[in-house]
Amino acid sequence: MIHRPRRKRALITGATGQDGAFLAELLLAQGYAVHAFVRRTSGSNLGRVAHLVDGSPGRERRYVLHHGDMTDTASLMRVLAEVQPDEIYNLAAQSHVAVSFDAPEDTANTDALGVVRLLEAVRTIGLTDRCRIYQASTSELFGASPPPQDEATRFRPCSPYGAAKVCAYWMGVTYREAYGLHLSNGIAFNHESPLRGDSFVTRKITRAVARIADGEREVLRLGNLDAGRDWAHARDVVAGMWSMLQQAVPDDYVLATGESHSVRSFVAHAFDVAGLTVRWEGEGVEEVGVEPRSGRVLVAVDPALFRPRETQGMRGDAGKARRVLGWAPRTSFAELVAEMVRADLAAVRPPVETVVSPGIPA
């Protein structure tokens, strides 16, 4: 009998999200067995990862689903005991900033207390010495602190989401220092892709631009056009997540491009990719983006979409990740916007099938 060495096992919480999908692809390519911790819902929430689930009889299953919830300690204990992971990537969160103002208790229960439940489960089961943990932090920790932001920048969150993530960050540091957990916090700035959820502003923009370019008579309504963000590609960011857990010593790292772009700039780039031009007119809530030739309004400001409190311009300094991890983003801002717009254009313009009659050459 041929003895095969045990594959490294990774457990991803929040596995059905954008980052979970990209991370699973990366880990599978590295030879891991990937275990996905997902919430059970009445409908399918596996759209981004369905292609990874292989139920073929007789084949080794390298992507395995486990149902559970970050608010349910018993499910965490059960899955950790069953999987015995070498690495845990905790990506589970209520990660929408605007939603966190409407549901602060739910956000804190998942994003802050969920981390406590996970770390206690790791400790209780006895995985402290053998398991490495990535905790997904966020640039929303910095909030009102001016850019550029790095690992030494003061945390001043401006939302319940940011505040919950500050708690999770310090819980991770506390368990690392008190119990010797190999835990690294990845302070990832905004990262996007065609897999981004529809409710996030970047995907809202690219989907609307695609529909408008396809002839829809709609107006893209947005909040603060001046809001600045450091946008990377999710594929690049998950590579940084993996790199952190390959280090002998755990630590905390900012993952960012070092560039800040406004929402207005993102919109202009998106329309340009779709072959449309936007001219900005007016100021404040009266500002609109119009199509120069026709004068048609393509973009309008909606005061209802402003956050109760806005962060400072976000621009990360990932110098430490470059020095220690050898990490750097590979996708430019323009390339990211173009990839997202083209994916949404393809979705609204499906290819036309050519029907060929039998016996007639195509």
Secondary structure, DSSP 8 states (H G I E B T S, - for coil): --------EEEEETTTSHHHHHHHHHHHHTT-EEEEEE---SS---TTTGGG----TTS---EEEEE--TT-HHHHHHHHHHH--SEEEE------HHHHHH-HHHHHIIIIIHHHHHHHHHHHHT-TTT-EEEEEEEGGGTTTS-SSB-TTS-----SHHHHHHHHHHHHHHHHHHHH--EEEEEEE--EE-TTS-TTSHHHHHHHHHHHHHTT----EEES-TT-EE--EEHHHHHHHHHHHTTSSS---EEE--S--EEHHHHHHHHHHHTT---EEES-GGG-EEE-TTT--EEEEE-GGGS-SS------B--HHHHHHH-----S-HHHHHHHHHHHHHHHHS--------TTS--
